[in-house]
């Protein structure tokens, strides 16, 4: 069968309708069985088109795995079944050419497009040289349990496309995550006699102000040509236990995003040096720093064949050459890359709309993504 047959099949497939059905199934961490229901919906559709999926029960969710073809090379389509919780009053609806609802952008729109691509390849009898594997996984939003389980179970592939929203651009890398915990020590006293104690919260405030003053300039000098600059966000400040007590401890937790070449040790020293300067000015300021890398930064070669396959497919479909770049946040692609599977990120939807109160995906992008997925698979796995 020809590319034209595959594209024609996708035109007849209601990708947006499937995406809406998936979005209507709540599947965040607070909904028991939500991921199973999304996996079952996808599984039923695949079975209807002659594809036999496997659904693995996980402790808190499910992984769906399906394949077309056999042997090498192996291309993986990877998408996650879960979402973050919806915002108050958030509804599922189609309006002004947009599908609104939690997960529409991140990333049930992409799941629907991937399913449409796989079904089209199967229904039109396309012969592949190698294997196209589809993995719809659990818990990406809460620690990537599903993809990590696949990796532990020995997932092997030559490359992968992870369907996070990219506005149909091609993403080849992402910054890493190294959380930093700063424990500030003080001395407790009665709240009516603050001069008898050392207020850990007030000492922490000095550290916070110093971070805001010096870190942006340091990070500006560390720019990576693809991953951009490192960054930090103070996500949690916790101190004190009673209104009438001088707090003897305050915890600062920092979300530190890293680029290639940065290590947890380097990040820890960065914060220790900042605090050391403050300690010279204030003898009562005492603090310790801990940093551990959760996900290292990830980057693949932009000359990989799968990059060329996706770029050429988008260009043929839209007449525009997609941007090749990076994401500021980590996804399952980072885990796959560090497991030895070169992975890119490509999908419908504006990433800036993910997790927002008005999350949506442009309906017109859904069949385009499906066609690009199918065409890229055909190019990469051509006989």
ABEGO torsion letter per residue (X at the ends): XBAAAAAAAAAABBAAAAAAAAAABBABAABBGAAAAAAAAAAAAAAAAGBBBBBBBBAABBBBBBBBEBEOBBBBBBBBABBBBBBBGBBBBBBGGBBBEBGAAOAAAAAAAAAAAAAAAAAAGBBBBEBBBBBBBBGAAAGGAAAAAAAAAGBBBABBBBABBAGGBBBABBBBBBBBBBBBBBBBBBAABAAABBBAAAAAAAAAAAAAAAAAAAAAAABBAAAEBBBBBBABBBBEABAABBBABBBBBBBBBBBBGBBAAAAAAAAAAAAAAAAAABAABBBBBBBBBABBBBBBBAABAAAAAAAAAAAAAAGBBBBBBBBABBBAAAAAAAAGBBBBBBBBEBAAABGBAABBBBAAAAAAAAAAAAAAAAAAABX
